[in-house]
Amino acid sequence: MAEGVKPRVKVPKTASAGETVTIKTLISHPMESGQRKDKEGNVIPRSIINRFVVDFNGENVIDVVLAPAISTNPYFEFDAKVPESGEFTFTWHDDDGDVYTENKAIEVS
């Protein structure tokens, strides 16, 4: 398990029906490619966020597969049309099987 992993998500609290909102996500993660060596010459095991998924009320919005070349602390910003009030579920999958999840609600008026 990677240490100090912390997901952060910014979603507007309210929106109008059918409005497109900007969503920002960042996850603090060291993202080790598996190609570097430590001081003793041993390969540091690969440890990356390999998949990022966003759902809104159970319907998929984004599903991204990440490769070892992705930077430390991956940041995503995207727009989503919000048809109704509901909840976004953000999920990051780590190489070691860990899953990090954050939920954010949005109220549509």
Buried (B, 14 or more C-beta within 10 A) or exposed (E): EBEEBEBEBEBEEEBEEEBEBEBEBBBBBEBBEEEEEEEEEEEEEBBBBBBBBBBBEEEEBBEBEBEBEBEEBBEBEEEBEBBEBBEBBBBBBBBEEBEBEBEBEBEBE
